[in-house]
Amino acid sequence: MLEKVPVTHVAGIGPAKTKALAELGIHDVAALLTHFPYRYDDLRIRPLLSYADGDRVRVQVTINGSPKLRWQNGKSILQAPVLVDFQTPAYAMWFNQHYLQKRLREGEVVILQGKWSERYRRIAVSHTEFGNQRLRSEEAAMYPVYRSSKQISSPQIAAFIQQALAQFQDQIVDLLPLELRQRYKLVNRYEALLAMHRPRTREELRQAHRRLAFEEFFLFQLQLQRYRVQAKLQSDGVVRHVPSDVFEKFADALEGFTLTDGQYDAMQEIYHDLHSPRAMTRLLQGDVGSGKTWVAFFAAYAMVRAGWQVAMMAPTEILAEQHLLEARKRLEPLGVRVALLTGSTGIRERREILALLAAHQVDLLLGTHALLTEDVEFARLGLVITDEQHRFGVAQRGTLQEKGERTDILYLSATPIPRTLALAIYGDLDVSVIRERPKGRQPVRTYWLRSSEEDKAVRMVRRELAKGRQAYIVAPLVEDSEKLEATSAVSLYEQMQSHLAGYRVSMLHGRQSAKEKDAIMRSFIAGEIQALVSTTVIEVGIDVPNATIMLIYHAQRFGLAQLHQLRGRVGRGANASFCILLGDPPGDVAKQRLETMVGTDDGFLIAEKDLELRGPGEFLGVRQSGLPEFTVGDLARDLNIMQVARDEAEKLLQENEFWLLPVYEGLRKHLFEADSAGLKY
Ligand SMILES: Nc1ncnc2c1ncn2[C@@H]1O[C@H](COP(=O)(O)OP(=O)(O)OP(=O)(O)O)[C@@H](O)[C@H]1O
């Protein structure tokens, strides 16, 4: 398996480049081969006549005299007369590229890329290519551009990928059954990879893309549906006899707060599900801060009253603890016995909890991944709730479910995705939606400021802190490099210490130990820290009502859904809250994202806009958008492929014997390995 072959096995990759690739998250050959271009440039050479004044041109020129070098304010200017297209006299100018002087010989034919000034008949050159580097025209039509870094350039990455493709061609395994490939006319995996990295035509690229998206979705669906098909075979659900006074009793425990209509409707739907003989698989969608936790607690309470146990899994310890505090307040008074199990639960305590659980003396077990371990055994598990479930692998969800028989399932999700999409991703499930926020909340006032207006933003933060409130300061996103991201958080933190002198400032990033992060988060929750400089690690579910302002640096780098999630950390109490987006968007799409954020805080509108804006080629901001992450497939664009993949996966799994045939050995093995590695699909 190429996942196990380190990049050092590719001819030409030495220690320095290995390190550079590792920083881009590429460690093995499989990752290198799926490091796809995010853009293809048209590098074909055109005649000068086809361009207008001010255009970026790519032309062929003959050096028509010896280049002259001069210096101006410490910068070099190299100038040479040229003949463009063997006929048009002009000048070429290179700024700060004096090293080219020796290489540019009179009479030499080179390709220049740069800006054309008609008036001065001059090309300001940004890129020079010598004869031997000239691309063949079919290669130049769609020249791949890769995510790269200072240590490794895009053309270098391209060369390594080509080398790896040649060297490992025989080891590129095709997981898709031949029959499927034929039915849907899908090219084989090797061809697809080849075409992604060096497409000769648009159509070739389209076919490669279609094939890889199909594969990705198909594997995802197989994994997802294995559990569903099994659950169906097991039988339908169990009727849970929930007494009808649960609504009243639960409302009493809320100490005067009124449930929103959306919360109440969702509770009704859950109540009906539990009563029906059909197993419940329900997705509870609610915008950030809409109060999903209470609804989940209601479900837990109802189930407990019917005589069953409940497991609720959160993606982080902090969140699980937050649930515990809230459950103590809301559920313990109703007689629900609650316990918490996480990775940092001590051995003795853990043993006690497990004993109580097996004896049915714990009704609701809250926790993290720690709930998945084998020795966690319930006496009578009836309901599994997973919070922010997209963060768990499909296999992990299945594991928890299997700890009970015919368990009901409730997923909580803060990403409002359109229904068609939900169906395609999760298959058959029911969806409850909470649209409104609790009464008394004010919408978060959102401002977009240019980075030159940082002072103003900092003043606003200070103003809130002076009132005794707390602030989140979000450091720029650095895609796929936790290290760089941490560095940027550290330097922002240093700045903030002087900007916010007199206040207690702290910092949170992905390179700290879990323990360190926890301690910091805890003191923020307790109000001991007033301003928290952080990378996106704060994003999920944290509930600190006293935090009323968020300042996001380089906001143009984040995706819409992500910005919305981040912003959801403020505006969770009765006080007016603010979100300041600092940023200078480079293009239209980024600008529209920021404008959308200023214009609305309705997560559903934002989700739609997000899908609309996320075009191919945009790679920043996809992370943590809330949808499962796919490398090639784009749910906005390839929804139909997902649907077909879903049907095919279902068919395969239902025809049980079929699935056991030797031809599917590779697939089964892949799924098994994905299981044990806890992969996302
Ligand atoms: N009906 C209500 N009235 C007043 N406050 C409420 C109501 N429902 C929930 N809350 C409070 O609102 C806050 C947000 O609720 P909760 O944490 O459940 O949101 P959420 O939907 O999980 O949001 P996120 O996805 O952002 O984590 C909590 O402090 C909760 O106690």
The ligand as an ORCA input file, in Angstrom:
! r2SCAN-3c Opt
* xyz 0 1
  N     -34.842     28.246     25.364
  C     -33.752     28.804     25.880
  N     -33.807     29.972     26.534
  C     -32.721     30.558     27.053
  N     -31.488     30.034     26.970
  C     -31.325     28.874     26.321
  C     -32.448     28.199     25.746
  N     -31.997     27.070     25.171
  C     -30.666     27.041     25.364
  N     -30.257     28.106     26.074
  C     -28.867     28.461     26.444
  O     -28.260     28.901     25.248
  C     -26.886     28.571     25.203
  C     -26.567     27.820     23.915
  O     -27.140     26.550     23.922
  P     -26.369     25.287     23.385
  O     -24.992     25.261     23.921
  O     -27.234     24.131     23.531
  O     -26.293     25.701     21.866
  P     -25.973     24.790     20.646
  O     -27.187     24.713     19.820
  O     -25.341     23.560     21.102
  O     -24.958     25.722     19.894
  P     -23.515     25.412     19.267
  O     -23.752     24.566     18.088
  O     -23.051     26.767     18.949
  O     -22.723     24.763     20.330
  C     -26.625     27.772     26.453
  O     -26.020     28.637     27.386
  C     -28.000     27.317     26.895
  O     -28.057     27.124     28.280
*
